[in-house]
Amino acid sequence: MSNKTADLAGPGISTYEEVAKILPNDYEPMLGRMDTQRAVFAIKRHIEDNLCKALNLDMVQVPLIVDKASGVNDYLDRDGSRTPVEFPCGLGLEKRIEAQVVQAATKWKRMALAQFGCKPGEGICTDMRAVRKDYFLDHDHSSYVDQWDWEQRIAPAQRDLPFLKNTVRNIWKVIRDAGLHAQERFPALLKGGYPQIPEDITFIHAEDLLAEYPGMARKERETAILQRHPAVFIIGIGWVLKDGYPHEMRAADYDDWVSDTSSMTGRETHGLNGDILVWNPVTRRRHELSSMGIRVTKETLKVQLKLSGQEDFLKLPYHQALLNDRIPLSIGGGIGQARTYMYLLRTAHLGEVTVSVWPRQLKEICAQKNIVVLE
């Protein structure tokens, strides 16, 4: 079971020896560097426009920094091991503001639904930028993160799996159509011999995935299912499964991973959230594009915080607003921008589509494999 415990430790491959093994040796980029940038912005415009149409969203401004005392910043996981960048700001103040760089805008978006007066069925989309300093930096993890962070207000009756699945299908269609749009504008993307972007996305609950591959760790299970279905949405991430481990750790105060969905599935299941994963034919690995879900109610918030040993969070302003019905019910998620560009443009490394800082070891490995990372 030790491999399952290690599998929960966080994102990234964790050694550069392993990174060197998984990056392709016969790599040739599909597009030149400037055409890659042109394609990036073509995909960006297409996804923003069509995601807003598909989910009835409006683009809004999003914070890069938040007040630490607000409780709005995203912890990313359940144990708080990935901590945000912090600094004091406000020259001349008697007590300076303790600011944090966002790790994601998950909780802020839900509050913003009320701020922007969104009604059920309406929502917002953001061009979110974040810093996650506690990532291992490999081919698909960067300390600089860009996401389409979106949130839609919903009615109580929509807090179910059919609504979640329908939303996922709409998002997948937007992503796929963006890829087809890029291929039409840049025909060189069709010449690599890679399989076409899947038309449909397959749904599987984390409990069912465990039942199919009981001896495997989480990433191994994901890899196995993606061999059969190259685009999947895994439901129910965060709840402890029958083997005594969650599929993956998930923060306790945004996605609802505790709600009993057994009446909807006909078997013992929990959770109204999940991840979109695809098979990346360039790296020949699992590739996560989005984490999303129906958000906690005030009741499930209390349960999840208790299970996570974080009940002290209930005193924070964000959590108090949720407990006192000042924040609407919603569904939301983040779609990784660079991850999506990497997948649709068939690149081997995030650094080919986005600019960040990379360690010397990684840059040397990439140079040996004809991968040029932007700096």
N, C-alpha and C positions, 0 to 999 in steps of 0.2 A: 504493500500500500504506500510505501514511501515515495514512489514515483508520482502517485496522485497528490500527495501533500506538496511535493516540489512543483507540481504543475499549477498550483494556486499562487505561486510566489510573485507573479506579476509578468508584465509583457517583456518581450525580447528574448533572444536566443541565449544570451548570458555568457558566451565565450566567443572570441574572434576566430578561434580554430574552427568552431562549428559554422560561423558565418562564411568562412572561406570554403567550407565543404558544400554549402547549399547554393551559393551564387553560381550561375551558369559559367562554364568555361568557354563556350562557343558563342558568346553574346555579340550581337550586332544590333545597335539601336535602330528602330524602325524609321525614325525621323531625325533630321539634324537638330542641333540645339535650338536654333531660332524657330524652326517649324514646330518643335515640341512646345515651345512657349505659345506660339499662335494657337496650337491645338488645345493647350491648357485653358486659354481664355475663351475659346469657342465652346468647350465643354462647360466651363464655369457659367457662362451666360445662359447656355441651354438649360442646365440644371436649375439655376435660380429661377428663370422664367417659368419653367414647366412644373417645378415642384410647387411653386406658389399657385399655379392654376389647378394642379391635381388635388391639393389639400386646402385650397381657399386661404392662402397665407399672404401676408404683406411683408416685404423686406423692411426691417427696422434696424436702428443703431443698437450696438451691444457693447457692454463695458469690457475694457481690457483689465481694469483694476476695480476691486471692491473693498469695502470696509471689512476688516477681519471680524469685528464685533457683530456684524449682521448675520453671520452664519450662512451666507449665500454661496460661498465658494464650494466647489465640487471636491469631495474627498476621493472620488474615483473608485475606491474600494471600501470594504467594511472595516478594516483595522486602522485606517488613517496613516498607513506607512508611507504613502506618497504625499509629501507635504508641499504646499505652495511656496513660491518666492514671496518674501515679505519685506517691506521697507516703510519707514515713517515718511509722511508727506504733510505739506501745509506749513511753509515757512512763516514764522511770526505767530503761530498759534501757541497758546500757553501749554497745551498738550497736543502734540501732533497726531494726525490720524494714522492709525496702524493699518496700512493698505496691503492688500495681497494681489498678485497677478493671478488672474483666473486660470484654473485648470480645465474648466468647461463652464458653460453658461446654463447648466441644467436647471438649477433652482431659480436663478434670476429670470429665466424665460417664463416660468410659471407665474411669478409675481408680475411680470410685464404684461401678461394677458389682461390682468385687471387694470394696470396702468394705461394700456392702450384701448380699454373698453371693448375687448373682444367678446362677442356673443357665441353661444354654442355653435360649432361648425366653422368658426372663424379662428384665425391664428396668425402667428408671426414666424418669420424666417430671418436668420442672421448670418452674416459673414464673420464668424467668430474666430478670433486668434487667441492662442493660449500658450503658456509655458508649462511643461511638465518635466521638471529637472531630475526626477527619480526614475527615468526610463533607461534601460540598457540601449545604447544606440547601435542599431544594426541596419539591415536593408529596408525595413518597413516600420521602424520606430525612430522618432526624432523628438528632441526636446521642444522644438517649435511645432505647434499643432494648429492646423486650420480645419474648421468644420463648418458645414451648413447645420447650425443648431436651430431646430425648428420646434414649435409647440402649437398645439391646437386645442382650443377649449371644447369640451365634450359634455354631453348630458349623462346623468347617472345610468341610464339604460344602455349606454354604449360601452360600459366597462365590462367587456366580454371578449372572448377569443375571436369570434367572427369579425368584430370590428377591428381588432388588432390585425388579423390576417388581411383584411381588405386594404387597410392602410399600407401594410408591407407590400402588397401587390402593386399598389399605385406608385410607391416609391421605386420599386424594382423596374417598373416600366419606364419611369423617368430616367433612371440610370442607364438602362439598356438603350433607350432612344438616343441618349446623349452620345453613347459609343457609336451607334450607327451614323449619327450626324457627323462625328469626327471622321469616320471612315469615308463618308461621302466627300468631305472636304479635303481629306488627305489620303488618297487611295493607296499610298505606300503601306498603310496600316493593314491592308489586306494581303500583303505579300509574304508574310512571315510563316505561313503554314499553320498558324494557330487556330484552334476551334473557334467557331463563332460564339458571340456572347449568348448565353442561354436565354431562350424566350421566356421560360417560366421559372419560378422559384419554388422550391420544395420546403414544406413545413414538417418539422419533427420536434417533439417535446424532448427535453433533456432526459427525462426518465426513460423514454423509449429508446433514445440513443444509447443510454447506459445499458439497457436490457439487450440491445443488439451487440454491444461490444463491452461486456462486463469486466474483462481483464485489462482494459486499456485506460490510460490516463486521458484527461480531457482533450488535449491537443491531438492525441492519437485517434480518439473517437471522431473528432472533427475531420481529420485527414481522411479517415476511412469512409465517412459518409460522403465526402466531396469527390471521392473516386467514382461513386455511383451517381451523384447528383451535384453538378458543378456550381449550383447556386442554392443555398439553403438558408432557412431562418430557424434557428434553434430557440424554442420557447421554454420559459421557466428557469431563468438563470439567477441564482442566488439562494434558492431554497435548497436545503440539505436533501440529497437524493438517497435512494435506498442503500447505497454503499457507504453512507455516512459522510459524504463530502458534497458540497455544492458543485454544480458544473463549473462555476467560476465565482469568485468573490464579487459581490456587487454592493455598492453603497446602500445604506438603510433608509435614506430620506428622499429618494426621488422615484425610481421605478418600484412598482408593486410586484414583489416576488413571493409574497406570502399568501395571497388570496387563493382559496381552495377552488380549483376549476374542475373538480371531479365530475360534477353534474354536466359539464360541457364536453368532457372527453370519454366518459364512461369507465374511467379507471382513476386511481389515486394520483392526482397531479396538482401542482400549485404554480402560480405565477402568471402575470399578465404582461410579460416583457420578453425580450430576446435580442439576438444578434443576427445580422445579415453577414454571411460568409460566402466566399467564392473560391473556386480553385484557380490559382494563378498559373497559367501554363508556361510562363517564363521562368519563375523561380521554382515551379513544381511544388508549391506549398499552399497550405491554407492561407486565406487572405481575408481579414475582417474589414468590412466597409462601414458598418453602422451598428451602434448599440441604441436601443430604443425601447419604449414601453408605455403602457398606461400607468399614470403616476399614482402614488399612494393617496389614500384618503386619510383623514385624521385618525381613524381607527387603525388602519394598517400601518401608519407611521409609528404609532406607539408600540405595536407588536414587533415591528422590525427593529426599532431602536432597542427594545428590551432584549431581543434575541442577539443583538450585536453588542450589548453591553455599553450602549451610548445614550442612555436615557437622560443624561445631563444636557444633551443637545436640545431637549424640549424647552429649555428656558431661553434659547436664542430667538431673536426677532423673526427670522423666517419661519421657524417651527411654530412659534406662537401665532403668527398670522394664519398658518395652515390649521392649527387647532381651533382657532376662533372664526373659521369660515370666511376669511378675508382673501383667500386664494382659491380660484375656481378649479374644478375638476379638469383634467387635461390628459392628453397623450403627447409624447414628444420624443425627440431623439437627436443624435448627432451623426451626420454622414461625413466621414473623413474626406476632405477635399484631395489632399495629396495621395492618399490611398486609392481614391477613385481614379485620379489621373493616371497613376501608376498602372492600375488594372486595365483601364480602357486604352491606354497608349502603349501597352505591352512593354513597359520598362522594367529593368531588373532591380532598380533602387529608387527610393524616395528622392534622393538627392538629384536625380535627373529631372524632376518636375518641380522641386521646391528648394529654396535656399535655407540652409541651417548651418550649425557647427557640427563637425564630424571629427572623431578621434583620428590621430595619425595612422593607427593600425588599420582602421577601416578604409581610409583613403588609399593606403598602399595595396590592400587586398583588391579594391575596386580597380585600381590602375592596372594590376596584373591581369584583370579579366575584361579589359576594354570598356569599363564602366566609368564615365566621367561624372563626378558629383559637382554640383554648383556651389560656389562659395561667395 
